[in-house]
Amino acid sequence: MHELSIAQALVQQVSEALEGSVPCRVTWVRLRIGAFSGVATEALAFCFEVVTRDTLLEGSTLEIESIPVAIRCERCQREVELPEAPPLRCPICDTPSAAIVRGKELEVESIEVEDQKIPRMEQH
Ligand SMILES: [Zn+2]
């Protein structure tokens, strides 16, 4: 199950980021997930709840921001956002494109630990 391993990696990533800091509890996790990442957000939210048990993240709120798919159109020479994908086709000039510039993200935007906020953790 794809989402289960993503949730586990997420817990590990956040736990590692907090390693060495005073014992604390994560209250809020914000994720950015591209519409083209292939992640089922509902399944991920469910798995998150399961795998956070007995971790620093137990009971935390998972907030998922969905990033729309954007392609670079060769004909228009610009980035355009797609209302839905596929088809990967410029909505302005109707040229098909495979150059996805946004929409495959899966990254932790920020986490909140009790009162303090730790912004921006990139995942690569
Ligand atoms: Zn175009």
Boltz pocket constraint, residues with backbone or C-beta under 6 A from the ligand:
constraints:
  - pocket:
      binder: B
      contacts: [[A, 73], [A, 74], [A, 75], [A, 76], [A, 77], [A, 90], [A, 91], [A, 92], [A, 93], [A, 94], [A, 95]]
      max_distance: 6.0
